[in-house]
Amino acid sequence: MSVYEHGFARVSGAVPTVSIADPARNAERTVDALRAAADDGAALVVFPELGLCGYSIDDLVQQDAVLDASLAGLRTVVEASTGLRPLIAVGLPLVVGDGLYNCAAIVHDGAVLGVVPKSYLPNYREFYEQRYFSAARDAAVTTATVLGAEVPFGPDLIFEADDLPGFAVHVEICEDGWVPIPPSTWAALAGATVLANLSGSPVTVGKESYRKSLCSSHSARCVAAHIYVAAGFGESTTDLAWDGDALISENGTLLARTEQFSMTDQRITADIDLDRLRQERMRMISLRDQVGDYAGDLKPLRRIRFRLGAIEEVDDTLRREVPRFPFVPADSADRDFRCREVGNIQVQGLAARLRATGIEKIVIGVSGGLDSTLALLVAVDTFDRLGLPRQNILAYTMPGFATGTATLRRAHVLMDSLGVSGTELDIRPSCEQMLADLGHPYARGEKVYDVTFENVQAGERTSHLFRLANHHGAIVLGTGDLSELALGWCTYGVGDQMSHYNVNSSVPKTLIQHLIRWMITTSAYTQETTDTLAEILDDVISPELVPAGDDGAIQSTEDTVGPYELHDFFLYYLTRFGYRPAKIAYLAAQAWGDRERGAWSEMIVTQRRNQYDPATIERWLTVFLKRFMSNQFKRTAMPNGPKIGSGGSLSPRGDWRSPADASSRAWLDSL
């Protein structure tokens, strides 16, 4: 399959080296870049402002020889485009009527589809464009004759591909994107999903970071992809310098960028996610409201239809990073910031709940596993910030029929080393009484370890915690995480699904692992605590509700429901973007199909860097979809807890509202 069949569109920004006032040579370089982009499967190629003659040409732009040569250069590009897939945006000066305009010619398959004149002409500091050009508003016509053909002319053109739904391109030129309300803003409201900016933009100190901010924020505000291409090497350095900056952004995320100050031709390529943009726009009712507010201004925008052709022949290897852990940045600086922010959200949530209730004690079950460990660390941080004694954290470890000696020891070490009030409470006698009351086979000595056997233990633990909270004037702090809620891997009601407040309810398992790894690096705890945290990370994830088998193997959650790293991936793309399961499987194959491809966090040791083949991905995605849809009733009644991130909440009061009796058939059929 092609990337286009999965809802992506490949776009390129090209920065050829330029020869000042030599359109013939510039056209040759433009064609070379165009052909390379076409061979690469691109649907759109964007070139710099006035790229056919050079931006820094000054008064020479008004010379007939240059204007004629620029038209001839355009003809060269148009002819070369015949039979090629990409839409092309190339910059040149054009005379229309009595005015000279700074234009972008939009070319496709041997024809000029339209011409976009620059709307806003800078005339300050180093810029003197009003000396040469007329602005778009000065034109008295809406069409222009270019290379003998009458074509649409104006800043109000949107180019839409009939064979690629959602691929709608608007083009503007340099300063147009720097004004408070760029023309592309109106185009985005009118449905343009891909915004291209042909730029000259000489570089000065600090401009590089400003461009990145400008382009990424504009793409986010417009919920669009944005391709920005500035002039590069070969432009006149009489008074200025040029860095050839080109950026591809999508809804606030930078996908690709050129190398600054390259002295050779450059081209960047990225696959933009049209499904993501469509889903985001569909959900953002405020955006739709503004479309309605300005509907009268948007309807006159002109739409130019064309067909890309042969998009199914493009390869299916994505030209964009697909993070293995969408909830966790791989970059260390970003990850440190994210982990600190997540911790602060959890702490603030718990602190606010304690203050609102006037309660200064919590009860928490500590198993020696990942989830309860993070919740305990959050509780300690919260009490420290509130100036409350850690002894007010009433921590209970409650061994059952399958509790391992290692996890029990770790629970005690954590409670002791953190200075909380730690107590061991054996739930086996009460569980045995419950099983006997039920007439369960286990009470007769039979080794029957069914769901009732498991849930009796989970229920006894929760029942004890709530009664302990009553007894001590405390609230029960929940420990269950987002991944378990998604899979329904929790005991409903009188079980680990319930608490008075849960700081982990919006934190997926993979993020919990990274948070604990990060906490180890902060040196905020004693060596005894950090050694125990490292042990917890290295152990098998297990509910420890079923005794080990004859072979000594303990109960493994991931052997039963599948790898959490895959389930968190599925969860993110299903709930955050509403993608079809087939696309989720495709993205998972891109992210997890080859452990050698893509960035890994240095916190994940080599032996834990997994990869999965398509059959394995499909198998666990099927499990995820079935479990996710059938366990909505547990999420409908989930306790309060702070939302952590986008795609990171299943609370019916927050991001996720769903009937508890919905069928999973549509999703499984799609997969």
C-alpha positions in Angstrom: 0.0 0.0 0.0 1.0 3.6 -0.4 1.3 6.3 2.3 -1.5 8.1 0.5 -3.9 5.2 1.1 -3.4 5.7 4.8 -4.4 9.3 4.8 -1.0 11.0 4.4 0.3 13.4 1.7 4.0 13.8 1.0 5.2 17.3 0.6 8.6 18.9 -0.1 10.3 22.2 0.3 13.1 22.9 -2.1 15.9 25.5 -1.8 18.0 25.4 -5.0 21.2 27.5 -5.1 20.2 30.6 -7.0 21.9 32.6 -9.8 21.0 36.2 -9.5 19.2 37.5 -12.6 19.6 34.2 -14.5 16.1 32.7 -14.7 17.3 30.1 -17.3 19.8 28.6 -14.9 17.4 28.8 -12.0 14.7 27.1 -14.0 17.1 24.2 -14.6 17.8 23.8 -10.9 14.1 24.1 -10.2 13.4 21.3 -12.6 16.1 19.1 -11.1 14.6 19.5 -7.6 11.1 19.0 -9.0 12.0 15.7 -10.7 13.8 14.5 -7.5 10.6 15.3 -5.5 8.4 13.6 -8.1 10.6 10.4 -7.9 10.3 10.6 -4.1 6.5 10.5 -4.4 5.7 14.1 -3.4 2.3 15.6 -3.9 3.5 19.2 -3.5 6.9 21.0 -4.0 7.3 24.5 -2.8 10.2 26.8 -3.9 11.4 30.2 -2.6 10.0 33.6 -3.3 11.1 35.0 -6.7 13.1 31.8 -7.0 13.3 32.0 -10.8 15.1 35.3 -10.8 16.4 35.7 -7.2 14.9 37.7 -4.4 17.8 40.1 -3.9 17.7 41.3 -7.5 16.5 44.8 -6.5 15.8 47.2 -9.4 16.8 44.6 -12.0 13.4 43.0 -11.4 11.8 45.7 -13.5 14.0 45.0 -16.5 12.2 43.6 -19.4 15.0 41.2 -20.1 14.6 39.7 -16.6 10.8 39.6 -16.9 10.9 37.9 -20.2 13.6 35.4 -19.0 11.5 34.7 -15.9 8.5 33.8 -18.1 10.7 31.6 -20.2 12.0 29.9 -17.0 8.4 29.3 -16.0 7.7 27.7 -19.3 10.6 25.4 -18.7 9.2 24.4 -15.4 5.7 23.9 -16.8 6.9 21.7 -19.6 9.0 19.7 -17.3 6.0 19.1 -15.0 4.1 17.2 -17.8 3.3 13.7 -16.6 4.6 14.4 -13.1 2.5 14.0 -9.9 3.4 17.0 -7.8 1.7 20.4 -7.5 4.4 23.0 -7.8 4.6 26.5 -6.3 7.4 28.5 -7.9 8.1 32.2 -7.4 8.7 34.8 -10.1 7.8 38.4 -11.1 4.8 38.8 -13.4 3.3 41.8 -15.2 -0.5 41.8 -15.0 -2.2 44.8 -16.5 -0.1 47.8 -15.7 1.3 46.4 -12.5 4.3 44.2 -11.6 3.5 41.6 -9.0 5.6 39.3 -6.8 3.9 36.0 -7.6 3.7 32.3 -7.0 2.8 30.3 -10.1 0.9 27.1 -9.2 1.8 24.5 -11.8 0.7 20.9 -12.4 1.1 18.4 -15.1 2.0 20.8 -17.9 -0.3 23.7 -17.0 -0.4 26.8 -14.9 -3.4 26.3 -12.6 -3.4 29.7 -11.1 -1.2 32.6 -10.0 -1.1 34.1 -6.4 0.2 37.7 -6.0 1.8 38.8 -2.8 -0.7 40.7 -0.6 1.5 42.6 1.8 4.7 44.3 0.6 7.3 45.1 3.3 8.8 48.5 3.0 10.8 48.9 6.2 14.4 48.3 7.3 16.1 46.2 4.5 12.9 45.8 2.5 11.9 48.0 -0.4 9.2 45.9 -2.2 6.8 48.8 -2.7 9.5 50.3 -4.9 9.0 47.5 -7.4 5.7 45.7 -6.9 2.0 46.2 -6.7 0.0 44.5 -4.0 -2.7 41.9 -4.6 -5.4 44.4 -3.6 -4.2 46.7 -6.4 -5.2 44.3 -9.2 -8.4 45.1 -11.0 -8.7 41.6 -12.5 -9.2 38.1 -11.2 -7.6 36.3 -14.1 -4.3 36.8 -15.9 -2.8 35.6 -19.2 0.2 33.5 -18.4 2.1 31.6 -21.2 -0.9 32.2 -23.5 -3.5 30.8 -21.1 -6.1 32.6 -19.0 -5.7 31.5 -15.4 -7.1 32.5 -12.0 -5.2 35.3 -10.4 -5.5 36.4 -6.7 -4.7 35.5 -3.1 -8.0 33.7 -2.8 -7.2 30.4 -4.5 -7.4 27.0 -3.0 -6.1 24.0 -5.0 -7.9 20.8 -4.2 -7.0 17.3 -5.3 -10.0 15.2 -6.4 -8.1 12.0 -5.8 -6.7 12.8 -2.4 -9.5 13.8 0.0 -8.5 16.6 2.4 -5.6 17.8 0.3 -6.4 21.4 -0.2 -3.5 23.8 -0.8 -3.3 27.6 -0.3 -0.2 29.6 -1.2 1.0 33.0 0.1 4.3 34.8 -0.1 6.7 35.8 2.7 5.3 38.9 4.5 1.8 37.6 4.0 2.5 35.1 6.7 4.0 37.6 9.1 1.0 40.0 9.4 -1.5 39.5 12.2 -4.2 38.0 9.9 -2.4 36.2 7.0 -4.4 35.3 3.9 -3.9 31.7 4.7 -5.9 32.1 7.9 -9.0 32.8 5.8 -8.1 29.9 3.5 -7.8 27.5 6.5 -11.2 28.6 7.7 -12.5 27.9 4.2 -11.0 24.4 4.2 -7.4 24.6 3.1 -5.4 22.0 5.0 -1.9 22.7 3.5 -0.6 26.2 3.7 2.5 27.1 1.7 4.7 30.2 2.1 7.3 31.1 -0.5 9.7 33.4 1.2 12.8 35.5 0.6 13.6 36.2 4.3 17.3 37.2 4.8 18.7 35.9 8.0 19.6 38.0 11.0 20.5 36.9 14.6 17.5 35.3 16.3 15.4 35.0 13.1 15.9 31.3 12.8 14.1 30.6 16.1 11.4 33.2 15.4 10.7 31.6 12.0 10.2 28.2 13.8 7.9 29.8 16.3 5.9 31.6 13.6 5.5 28.6 11.4 4.7 26.0 14.0 2.2 28.3 15.9 0.5 29.3 12.6 0.1 25.6 11.7 -1.4 25.0 15.2 -3.7 28.0 15.2 -5.0 27.0 11.7 -5.0 23.3 12.4 -3.1 22.8 9.2 0.2 21.7 7.6 2.5 24.5 6.8 5.4 24.5 4.4 7.8 27.5 4.6 10.7 27.9 2.1 13.2 30.8 2.3 15.9 31.9 -0.2 19.3 30.4 0.2 22.8 30.3 -1.1 23.5 32.5 -4.2 21.3 35.4 -3.2 23.3 38.7 -3.1 25.2 39.3 0.1 25.9 43.0 -0.7 24.0 43.9 2.5 22.3 40.8 3.7 22.8 37.1 4.4 20.6 34.1 3.5 20.3 30.8 5.3 18.0 28.8 3.0 15.6 28.0 5.9 12.8 25.6 5.0 10.4 24.1 7.5 7.5 21.7 7.4 5.1 21.9 10.3 1.8 20.1 11.2 -0.6 21.4 13.8 2.2 22.8 15.9 4.7 20.0 15.4 7.9 20.6 13.3 8.3 17.6 11.0 11.4 18.6 8.9 13.8 21.4 8.5 16.8 22.2 6.2 20.3 22.7 7.4 21.1 26.4 7.9 23.6 28.1 5.6 24.1 25.2 3.2 26.0 26.1 0.1 24.4 23.3 -2.0 20.8 22.6 -3.2 18.6 21.3 -0.4 15.2 19.6 -0.2 13.2 18.5 2.8 10.3 16.0 2.7 7.7 14.9 5.2 4.4 13.0 5.1 1.6 15.2 6.5 -1.3 13.5 8.2 -4.5 14.6 6.5 -6.6 12.4 8.8 -5.2 14.0 11.8 -6.1 17.5 10.5 -9.6 16.4 9.5 -10.2 14.8 12.9 -8.9 17.9 14.8 -11.0 20.3 12.8 -14.1 18.1 13.2 -13.6 18.1 17.0 -12.8 21.8 17.4 -16.3 23.3 17.6 -14.8 26.8 18.3 -13.1 26.6 14.9 -16.4 25.6 13.3 -18.1 28.5 15.1 -15.6 30.9 13.6 -16.2 29.5 10.1 -19.8 30.2 10.6 -19.1 33.8 11.8 -17.2 34.5 8.6 -19.0 32.3 6.2 -19.9 35.2 4.0 -16.2 36.1 3.6 -15.1 32.5 3.0 -17.6 31.4 0.3 -16.1 33.7 -2.4 -12.7 31.9 -2.1 -12.1 30.1 -5.4 -11.4 26.4 -5.6 -9.2 25.0 -8.4 -9.6 21.2 -8.9 -6.9 18.9 -10.1 -5.9 15.3 -10.0 -2.5 14.2 -8.6 -2.6 10.8 -10.3 -0.8 7.5 -9.5 -0.7 8.1 -5.8 -1.1 4.4 -5.2 2.3 3.8 -6.7 4.1 5.7 -3.9 5.9 3.6 -1.2 4.4 3.0 2.2 7.4 4.0 4.4 6.5 7.1 6.3 8.7 10.2 6.0 8.0 11.3 9.5 8.8 10.1 13.0 6.2 7.9 14.6 7.1 7.8 18.3 7.0 4.3 19.9 5.8 5.9 23.1 3.4 8.7 22.1 2.9 9.7 25.8 6.7 10.0 26.4 9.2 12.2 24.5 12.3 10.4 23.4 14.4 13.5 23.7 15.9 13.8 27.1 15.3 17.6 27.6 11.7 17.3 26.5 11.2 14.2 28.6 12.6 15.9 31.7 10.2 18.7 31.2 7.3 16.4 30.6 8.0 14.2 33.6 8.3 17.2 35.9 5.1 18.6 34.5 3.2 15.4 35.0 4.4 15.2 38.6 3.3 18.7 39.3 -0.2 18.0 37.8 -0.6 14.9 40.0 0.6 16.7 43.1 -1.6 19.8 42.5 -4.6 17.6 42.0 -4.1 15.7 45.2 -3.2 18.8 47.2 -6.4 20.6 46.0 -8.6 17.6 46.9 -7.1 17.5 50.4 -7.6 21.2 50.9 -11.2 21.1 49.6 -12.1 18.2 51.9 -10.2 19.5 54.9 -8.7 16.1 55.3 -5.0 15.7 56.1 -4.6 12.0 55.9 -4.7 9.4 53.1 -4.9 5.7 53.0 -3.0 3.9 50.2 -2.4 0.3 49.3 1.3 -0.4 48.5 1.9 -3.6 46.5 5.5 -3.1 45.5 4.5 -2.7 41.9 4.7 0.2 39.5 1.3 1.9 40.0 1.2 2.0 43.7 4.8 3.1 43.8 4.2 6.2 41.7 1.0 7.1 43.7 3.0 6.8 46.9 5.8 9.0 45.6 3.2 11.6 44.5 1.6 11.4 47.9 5.0 12.0 49.6 5.7 15.0 47.4 2.2 16.4 48.0 2.5 16.1 51.8 5.9 17.7 51.8 4.7 20.7 49.8 1.6 21.1 52.0 3.8 21.0 55.1 2.0 17.9 56.4 3.9 15.1 58.1 4.6 12.0 56.0 3.3 9.9 58.9 -0.2 11.1 57.8 0.3 8.8 54.7 -1.2 5.6 56.0 0.3 2.9 53.7 -0.8 -0.7 53.8 0.8 -3.6 52.1 -1.7 -6.5 52.0 -0.3 -9.9 51.0 -2.6 -12.4 49.4 -2.4 -15.9 48.1 0.1 -15.2 45.4 2.1 -12.2 46.8 5.8 -12.8 46.2 8.4 -12.3 48.8 10.3 -9.9 46.6 7.3 -7.5 46.1 6.4 -7.7 49.8 9.9 -6.8 50.7 10.0 -3.9 48.2 6.7 -2.6 49.6 8.2 -2.5 53.1 11.4 -0.9 52.0 9.5 1.9 50.2 7.2 2.6 53.1 10.1 2.6 55.6 12.6 4.6 53.5 10.1 7.2 52.6 9.1 7.7 56.2 5.4 7.0 55.9 3.2 5.1 58.3 3.6 1.5 57.0 1.6 -1.5 58.0 1.3 -5.1 56.8 -2.3 -6.4 56.7 -2.7 -10.0 55.7 -5.9 -10.4 53.7 -5.8 -14.2 53.4 -8.0 -15.0 56.4 -10.8 -12.7 55.3 -10.5 -14.0 51.7 -10.7 -17.6 52.9 -13.8 -16.7 54.8 -15.3 -15.0 51.8 -14.5 -18.0 49.5 -16.0 -20.4 52.1 -19.1 -18.3 52.3 -19.4 -18.4 48.5 -18.9 -22.2 48.4 -15.9 -21.7 46.1 -13.9 -24.9 45.3 -10.8 -23.3 46.7 -12.4 -23.5 50.2 -12.6 -27.3 49.7 -8.9 -27.5 48.9 -9.2 -27.5 45.1 -6.7 -25.4 43.1 -9.3 -23.4 41.2 -7.9 -19.9 40.4 -10.8 -18.3 38.5 -11.9 -14.7 38.2 -13.8 -15.1 41.5 -10.7 -16.2 43.3 -8.8 -13.2 41.9 -11.6 -10.6 42.5 -12.2 -11.8 46.1 -8.6 -10.7 46.8 -8.9 -7.4 44.9 -12.2 -6.7 46.6 -10.9 -7.5 50.1 -8.0 -5.1 49.7 -10.3 -2.2 48.5 -12.8 -2.9 51.2 -10.2 -2.8 53.9 -8.8 0.5 52.5 -12.1 2.2 52.6 -12.9 1.1 56.1 -9.4 2.1 57.2 -10.1 5.5 55.7 -13.3 5.8 57.7 -11.6 4.7 60.8 -8.7 7.2 60.5 -10.5 10.1 59.0 -8.7 9.8 55.6 -9.4 9.4 51.9 -8.4 6.4 49.8 -5.8 7.3 47.2 -6.3 5.2 44.1 -3.3 3.7 42.2 -4.8 2.2 39.0 -3.6 3.6 35.7 -5.0 4.7 32.4 -3.8 1.6 30.5 -5.7 -0.7 33.0 -8.8 1.4 32.6 -8.6 1.2 28.8 -8.3 -2.6 28.9 -10.7 -3.1 31.8 -7.9 -4.8 33.7 -9.3 -3.8 37.1 -11.9 -5.1 39.5 -15.1 -3.0 39.3 -16.7 -1.3 42.3 -15.3 -2.9 45.4 -11.9 -3.4 43.7 -8.9 -1.5 42.4 -11.2 0.4 40.0 -12.5 2.5 43.0 -11.0 5.1 45.3 -11.8 8.5 46.7 -9.2 10.1 44.4 -6.8 8.7 41.9 -3.7 10.5 40.8 -2.8 7.8 38.2 -6.1 7.6 36.4 -4.8 9.6 33.4 -1.3 8.2 33.4 -0.6 5.2 31.0 1.6 2.4 32.1 4.5 3.3 29.8 4.6 6.9 31.2 4.5 5.5 34.7 7.6 3.5 33.9 9.4 6.5 32.5 8.3 8.7 35.4 9.9 6.3 37.9 13.1 6.0 35.7 13.2 9.8 35.7 12.6 10.0 39.5 15.6 7.8 40.0 17.8 10.3 38.1 16.7 13.2 40.1 18.6 12.1 43.2 15.7 13.2 45.3 15.6 9.9 47.3 17.9 7.8 49.4 20.0 5.1 47.8 17.7 2.5 49.4 14.7 4.0 47.8 16.2 4.3 44.3 17.6 0.8 44.4 14.1 -0.4 45.2 12.6 1.7 42.4 15.1 0.1 39.9 14.0 -3.4 41.1 10.4 -2.5 40.6 11.1 -1.4 37.0 12.9 -4.6 36.2 10.2 -7.0 37.5 7.4 -8.6 35.5 4.1 -6.7 35.7 1.8 -8.9 37.6 -1.4 -8.6 39.7 -0.1 -11.5 41.9 -3.5 -12.9 42.4 -2.8 -16.5 41.1 -0.1 -18.7 42.7 2.9 -19.6 40.6 2.5 -22.6 38.4 4.3 -25.9 38.8 7.1 -24.5 36.7 7.5 -21.6 39.1 6.2 -19.0 36.5 4.3 -16.1 38.1 1.2 -14.6 36.7 2.1 -12.1 34.0 -0.3 -9.3 32.9 1.3 -8.8 29.6 1.2 -12.5 28.7 -2.6 -12.3 29.2 -3.6 -9.0 27.7 -0.6 -8.1 25.6 2.4 -5.7 25.8 1.5 -2.4 27.4 3.8 -0.5 25.1 1.6 -1.6 22.2 -1.7 -1.0 24.0 -0.7 2.5 25.0 0.2 3.2 21.4 -3.3 1.9 20.3 -5.0 3.9 23.0 -3.4 7.1 22.0 -4.3 7.0 18.4 -7.8 5.6 18.9 -8.9 8.2 21.5 -6.8 11.2 20.5 -7.4 11.1 16.8 -10.2 8.6 16.2 -8.1 6.7 13.5 -9.4 3.6 11.8 -7.8 0.5 13.3 -6.1 -0.3 9.9 -4.3 3.0 10.2 -3.4 2.4 13.8 -1.9 -1.0 12.8 0.0 0.7 10.0 1.4 3.3 12.3 2.3 0.7 14.9 4.2 -1.2 12.2 6.1 2.0 11.3 7.0 2.6 15.0 7.6 -0.9 16.2 8.4 -3.0 13.1 12.2 -2.4 13.3 14.0 -1.7 16.6 16.8 -0.1 14.6 14.6 2.6 13.1 13.7 5.7 15.0 14.8 7.2 18.3 14.8 5.4 21.6 15.0 6.9 25.1 18.4 6.3 26.6 16.6 5.2 29.7 15.4 2.0 27.9 18.1 -0.7 28.0 18.9 -2.5 24.8 17.3 -5.8 25.8 14.0 -4.1 26.4 14.0 -2.4 22.9 11.3 -4.6 21.3 10.0 -5.0 17.8 6.7 -6.6 16.6 5.7 -8.0 13.3 2.4 -7.1 11.6 0.7 -10.3 12.7 1.6 -9.7 16.3 0.4 -6.1 16.1 -2.9 -7.1 14.6 -3.4 -9.8 17.2 -3.0 -7.4 20.2 -4.9 -4.6 18.5 -7.8 -7.0 18.2 -7.6 -7.8 21.9 -7.4 -4.1 22.7 -10.4 -3.2 20.6 -12.5 -5.9 22.2 -11.5 -5.2 25.7 -11.7 -1.4 25.2 -15.3 -1.5 24.0 -16.6 -4.0 26.4 -15.2 -2.3 29.6 -16.6 1.1 29.1 -18.9 0.6 32.2 -15.8 0.7 34.4 -14.8 4.0 33.0 -18.3 5.5 33.3 -18.0 5.2 37.1 -14.4 6.0 37.6 -13.3 8.2 40.5 -12.0 11.8 40.2 -8.5 12.4 39.1 -6.5 15.0 37.2 -6.2 14.9 33.4 -2.6 14.6 32.4 -2.3 15.1 28.7 -4.1 15.0 25.3 -5.2 11.5 24.5 -4.7 10.8 28.2 -8.1 10.8 29.8 -11.0 8.3 29.8 -13.1 10.2 32.4 -16.7 10.6 31.3 -16.4 14.1 32.8 -13.4 14.9 30.6 -12.4 13.6 27.3 -14.3 10.4 26.8 -18.0 9.8 26.7 -19.2 6.5 25.3 -22.2 4.2 25.9 -21.3 1.1 27.9 -23.2 -1.2 25.6 -21.6 -0.2 22.2 -20.5 -3.0 19.9 -16.9 -3.3 18.7 -17.9 -4.8 15.3 -17.3 -1.7 13.2 -13.7 -1.4 14.5 -12.9 -5.1 14.2 -14.3 -5.1 10.6 -12.2 -2.1 9.8 -9.1 -3.8 11.1 
